[in-house]
């Protein structure tokens, strides 16, 4: 396992570290800039005060007096999507690359089984993802303490915790995708497509709701728009389909969905593992 | 060049293939393949299709044969997390992106231990490999040599080499051969796969020629010497041509001649080809010789 982790770190250290650092730097610079903006141009925050319709769409609880909190809300709208995509893509592509570039024989020469390669890659990606979640949380914890936003500490804690759990589910999807794409060159596009589709499906209700709000603001009566609001309400059920959506603040995830997610993840892992080992034999070490 | 290969006296079977069948996406490559591998064997597997590659992959466990069994001796058992006793050198380069030679070998020595690391350092300096460079920045030849270094440093019981000369210059292959001889003298069985006999530049003890439905085995001594083919003017053969040919080649007993018509005068065999202005003498390849394939001249 150490050998595979060493090789994976040696090959991807720049990429993994860059993503980690960029995340930390982004939150840090956002905090500094918003702090300066609050001091120098206090009216800036109120200028950006979005109407309720947009606030709902962008998942705001309420408009905060601190610009950083508002920026944080704007960020987390897309942040889990990007990080989970990088996690899925990195994991899936590293598995596919072993097949594509036929580097498995060298691992076999060293007595390393496919199973070990898989577990090592999974462990490395999990540790990296955990580091991102933890560092981001700790950083935001400090910032919210400095801003005296105690409610935000809980919200951000829940957000990063749930993001980590969503990431675990997405890893099982990535593994399945990788196992199915072993003969293809890359599976990053497939990962992106899967994430985008479920993200857009889950957000469909909010687009329709936003459209209805805009029409209402332009002078249409509620009666005329009732069917649109009704449709939006019905489509809100689709939120449950998106693992990215699960980690958003205010999103309730019923226990039945959690159980379903665990079962689906298990099925994907077992299916992926069988496909991954389809044409291979375990070395008859006797 | 003469190799000082030690004669292995007490042969022990360490691996045997029984009625193995291999295939790829194009269909069956070889079936009913029986083969024994002893310690200290040097075996050449020759197949025009990818049967030899597949057999190697089956022996080292990457590929499950479509039929038959492969038996391994207990001596090939390796501890968990220890390097395999069966080492495989693929015919291609090592494609680890963003990995230096040093990092690759360090990763290997995590599993293989200090002794292997020392051997790797020795071989790297002997082969003149810059270990600070990335695997995909060194030449193809050096990249392939790194694969050889990895396999040879782990002191395997069976060393499987797919297309030994691929990507290597003559000098580089000579360096590899010296190390292979040393390995063989320590009792390692070396198996080499090639697409043609002519490319197999290392003297093997046994040769297995694999076709789709048969495997023909020869020892070094029983290997037939390649013959020559005489092609003559088409239509009726002129007696003078025949005589010239006989004097030039037949009487000198350079080699045997092959043909589809039985002997005339002293020429054992002749193949006629229409359209030639004069006769010509061409070498048969080993495959053509073994499978009596004269399709280049007939039809």
Interface residues (C-beta under 8 A of the other chain):
Chain A: X2 X3 X6 X7 X10 X11 X12 X14 X97 X101 X102 X103 X104 X105 X106 X108 X109 X110 X111 X112 X279 X280 X281 X282 X283 X284 X285 X286
Chain B: X60 X61 X62 X63 X64 X70 X72 X74 X76 X77 X78 X79 X80 X81 X82 X83 X84 X87 X88 X90 X92 X94 X95 X96 X97 X98 X99 X100 X103 X104 X106 X107 X108 X110 X111 X112 X147 X150 X151 X154
